[in-house]
Amino acid sequence: DGNGAGGGLRAYCRLCDDARCGEHEGNVQVGWIPTDSNDTDGAGGEADRFEPIFLDCWVKTRADEGGDDEVFDDGTSVRQLWHPLYAMYRLRKRTPHEIEGRPEKREYLTDVFGPDSPTWPSGENLDPDGFSAALASQLPTHLGKKFVSTEAVHESPVDVVPLGGTLVLFDSVAIPHEVLMTTEGERLAMAGWFHEKQQDFPEWYGS
């Protein structure tokens, strides 16, 4: 840092062709995969460009065998014909011939899955690595092998020197980060968070 006293910010950034990362329409980003045009750096190391992978937690799915009964604390119940499952997707730019409006569209990469799916390790208390592996297992094999968790760090971090007047803004979901040890004196850090709007329950939920 500027005076050798430590306390800098270290961020493990990844280059992304699309500026959108961290969140899309209320769905959190859960990982990255290398872009099709540049999967590796040619030397067996990490790719230098990635695209974000998001988790849709509100995939409308018909309940099996006529519906599920949700029982409430007062003993009443309601038959649910629909329930939400999950699916992972990436974003693709719309072509001029497609419907105008939103500049991107979702490309779903997995079948729907949930805590009771045969492919999900239900009943296990997953740590971050286990959760990432479980997500990767939902993807097609060629993509699952490339999947990188948003919590994974790499060997080329960006260090920000703690100089007065420096403001750093970044997406804390998509970018792992840490504050380096202070080696001399005392330093204070001020941090704040902007949180995206939480998704509303869909109209079909509970029916």
Summary of the structure (lengths in Angstrom):
residues: 207
radius of gyration: 21.1
end to end distance: 57.5
largest distance: 68.2
contacts: 459
relative contact order: 0.26
helix: 9%
strand: 30%
